[in-house]
């Protein structure tokens, strides 16, 4: 469809005589097109010249501008080396003219305007590289390359950076390129010859594009974004560039690579190179320190360009000045840098698309995204009109009334309305973005000396030894002190916060995160005031704060199956085995932290948290076991038969873990008739599964850069410490039916397969039910249970007053009795409540005894769950302070800590009496 049929606006002729002169070059035109040409030529000397020189071409081009562009691009792609200079200049003139007319008439939106210019730049760069490389190959200057290699630049690629990479080139834009070559396509002895050839290609390409001739120029070209531009050649190897970014890359270079895109030559090699830089650009943790880096860059640009100070429209830079285009781009890119390492959906090159994705992910509001998008598109339109006037790479508003009158005419606006619109939008952009880059400074330090003995130590802590860490913390400190002072027991909270701060190995990232997200400051104050163990944990694992800012942190619990899928994705994304184990630790710790925060805040209770901790552990095991098996199989072959199943025991099997629980596991395998594995280094079946089990334990418990995942206890396996770490299914069955002690069958009442071959897991589950159902020696159970209870009491004593686990009638005692009830009843029930119910149904327990035991179990479970979160061990009211005690009281329903202590004693006494009576009674 023609421009005439789609026009929605039209420029006014600032110089009516020049407009009429340009129109005289054409035959009779429809009124709309006549007005368009008159207004365009009358306001832009540059476009007036193009209209005259391309008069014969532009009329049919306006009948179908999209087809005209496609023909231009096809012509570029078919251009030969000898014709490049002249042909590309003509093509540039025509692209400039048709783009301007489609833009000024409102036919094309901004994305089409910038996309058309960018498509042209890509075609030009690619054709220059391939044609010039072909010439080097013909001259024998690229060793080992043949004519066919020219189509891929013989390994050379140009990366489009900045607006070119984002397909956002402005009307009279220069282009930023980084030229690289894939050194792996050449023998090492030929490296220097190849590099010299690619340097020649780059220089010739640059000359073809930017030398000004009578036909004009194609693109001004800037190669200074390459690594260490002052001392490196214009084209370097990918390996050299990669080493530079790994060791010396800076935040501004990370930001630049958000928009990087291969545009010419070996595009596939270019994409592979960008893949290698992904960890450099997209950090694994939320990177709030990038805010300060971006803010510093903004200030440097303003100082260098003299753009600071009071804003006036005359001479204001629409790109770099206050409220300008760069502010919106920095805002978007910095938010992407902060969050894009964790959220791949934010990794887009385009500014408008970036704003939309940030809003979709909840990092900015929909209203802010829409407002900044509207201002960005307006700013770009003003920028394009400024450049159309004389084909100048300028972003500066006019300094005279006549200049503003010309600009307004080209935009089809009145001067007063345009000036007001520009001013309003600049102010709005500055207000929106400045609050992100430079939030209001916190008030000066409090005058009081509260906590001075503690705070005087802070400058000596590792996190505050760098000038940058100290500067950020100085801004945070008054707010932190106010929040600590407002807690129930300020001195306790300050002491715990001091412990948290002392344990931090570094501070810049975390303090930057706090500065950008004040809700996290309140969270750490709450934790310091209530949960010393959690505060200590956070000192060593501060990266888990990232999770709080994710949209799902306060959402519904996903469950074990969904967590297993998510953990599998995390492992799959890691590049190697060690990275997988580190990634799983990071992932699990964030979920572990989430459970703790929800319990601390009262969003869940201790039974729910216990289930969630168990879900997380089961998901971690289920996800990592296949990875361990694959890694082990690389050396020793795939597991024979149906392989191994991991069975959860104890609290894991019963789905009631705490914040500090280790994992009780056994491994059962079924090798079928196999005697050896089939691999590069085959193993006999028994050592194969023993070593596979050891590999699993190492994967879960080895200390790595992200710490341990879990401690693992395998003493519940057949024969305990003396038995093999992995047991064959036939041996397991034989042992349980013929050799196992009563305590081992009690343990089986809480056993549950977690991961392994579906058929093997089903058979194990069925067998466990058989064992429980057939162990009906009630007299033997009673005798052994009395003996076990006595030995436990002798070994551990009655425990401390606040010890929820150890002692007569307390948690361990109640759980042991419940397991015995299930075993006596022959019921394969895992949950403690269900086991007690089975004992009542079997007639062993009466209702009063069941109520006493269950009441104690629930009370001590709540105390234990809270204590493990708050202190990491036995409950200590003095250590957890008022805030921690409030959590314990909420979970137990007690009025105060003394009442809770009395309640615990009464519950233990009643449960002990019930258990003692049951064990003393008839079988």
GIRAPE-V774857 format. One record per helix or strand of 3 or more residues. SS is the DSSP state (H for helix, E for strand). FROM is the first residue (numbers start at 1). LEN is the number of residues. If there is no record, write none. Layout:
[[SS FROM LEN] [SS FROM LEN]]
This chain:
[[H 3 4] [H 16 8] [H 31 13] [H 45 9] [H 55 9] [H 65 13] [H 81 24] [H 110 29] [H 147 9] [E 156 6] [H 162 4] [E 175 7] [H 183 3] [H 188 23] [E 235 3] [H 238 11] [H 251 8] [E 261 5] [H 267 10] [H 278 4] [H 289 17] [H 325 15] [H 344 3] [H 351 10] [H 366 25] [H 401 10] [H 415 23] [H 452 4] [H 458 3] [H 462 3] [H 467 19] [H 490 14] [H 508 9] [H 518 13] [H 532 9] [H 542 7] [H 560 14] [H 577 24] [H 606 31] [E 643 7] [H 650 4] [E 663 8] [H 685 17] [H 720 3] [E 726 3] [H 729 10] [H 742 7] [E 752 4] [H 758 17] [H 778 19] [H 811 15] [H 832 10] [H 847 24] [H 877 16] [H 897 24]]
